[in-house]
Amino acid sequence: MAGKDEKDKAAAAGSGGPRRLDRRDVLKGLSTVPAAGLFGYAWYKQHQYQQATAQTAAAGPAAAGDVQEINVALIGAGAQGQVLTDSMLRIPGLRFRAVCDVWTEYNQRRVVNQLRKFKHEVNAYEDYREMLDKEKQLDAVIIATPDFWHAPHTVACLEAGKHVYCEKEMSNTLEGARQMVEAARKTGKLLQIGHQRRSNPRYLHCYEKLLGEAKLLGRIVTISGQWNRAVTPDLGAPDRYAIPEARLKQYGFKDMHQFRNWRWYKGLGGGPIVDLGSHQIDIYSWFLGVNPTHVMASGGQLYYDPKTHEWFDTAMVVYDYDTPAGPVKAYYQTQTTNGSQGYFENFMGDQGTLLISESEAHGAKLYRDTNAPAWDDWVQKGYITAPKVQEVKEKTEGVTDVRESVSPDEHVVPVVLRDPYHQPHLQNFFDTVRGKAKLNCTPEIGYESAVSVLKVNEAIEAGARLTLKPEDFHI
């Protein structure tokens, strides 16, 4: 490299003037400009979002300024209910009125005590029907119960005149999901399904700016994604907190093990492909703008005891999509015996690659193929960062393998979500209740995602490639 530096200096001196800057020099220079200039657009979008959600739980539940107060109830105070509650405590203008959970000995008590610490005077219920009968002032209900309860809970709340935010998967059956769509249409009430990536600022930026406006990937041809989790023991509960057997059976559970690990049981949940994969498979259709036409999958009970883990602990899926630009093949895997590389989605086009994750540890990165037009304009606009310069190796003596590809430059998407992952999606729901926004995941969108996901387990059991028709996705 020293020899190359000397040649550059000599060339500059011999030309009688400064050396002409090439494209990489310009981009290196851009990487040193003040952040407000390079990332102006990203900063502005992030600033807008933070302004809307600046109030934290420490500030208390009082509404800020002229924010319309919304009376809220929570049905399902388990782990996911706790996650949603923590996010909602950061959103201004919410007043919790009720918590409903069948595990009165633990879940219900824990969340009620938490809300009361933040000055929410909430009533506790075991039966959602009693709650709906008594809590007439409710505006909205958040549902975070096991999947097989989503449809009954959602339909009852909609018919009682409440807006509903229901966690994904929409239902563990397409019939249940269909009932939810029909109830929302009949009552005219809002129903948001909890595919929270659809409100994530980084995903919105990639969808609207990088794929929509800039079209940085060119024509998307292949997609891959995964959610890998390491081996984890089944959930348990101390005997002193056990739910009486009669109450368990009343609400559809055989015993406490099934209650605590319902995701693994057929008829209650859908296994890892539904619990984990639904988030990412939903993104495939969203970013492509179409639903899949075919699905084939392989999976099995490779590790856990089938007596307590009825669903497949491993699933590998291939989807076909027909987009206006051409056909797309998409691969997805989820397995629960090794957490290697976590979870992400990878979109590959003929001009670039987008590697994106909800995890802030991964964020989103783009790689420009060498045959693509320059991305300098999008760097200057702040849509992506200046490229990380890849190492260029010196040519060595001998024959070079012509199949080797030049490493593409790496760009970063400069949008960071500093709030809990679910908060923007909940904020979108409550903004829509106030008439200031539109839902990012309507029941119709949630139903389309449910079809794509639930058909995977069907394809594994059938051992066949399934055809998905356009009418399969619509009600």
Secondary structure, DSSP 4 states (H G I P E B T S, - for coil): -HHHHHHHHHHHHHTTSPPPP-HHHHHHHHTTS-HHHHTHHHHHHHHHHHHHT---GGG-SPPPTTPPPEEEEEE--SHHHHHHHHHHTTSTTEEEEEEE-S-TTTHHHHHHHHHHHTT---EEES-HHHHHHH-TT--EEEE-S-HHHHHHHHHHHHHTT-EEEEPSSS-SSHHHHHHHHHHHHHH---EEE--GGGG-HHHHHIIIIIIIIS-TT-SEEEEEEEEE----PPP---GGGPPPHHHHHHTT-SSHHHHHTGGGSBTTB--HHHHTHHHHHHHHHHHHTS--SEEEEEEE--SS-TTT--S-SEEEEEEEEEETTEEEEEEEEEESS--TT-EEEEEEESSEEEEE-SSTTT-EEEEE-TTSPP-HHHHHHTSSPPPBPPP-PPP-SS---TT--PPPPEEE------S-TTHHHHHHHHHHHTTSS--SS-HHHHHHHHHHHHHHHHHHHHTSPEE--GGGG--
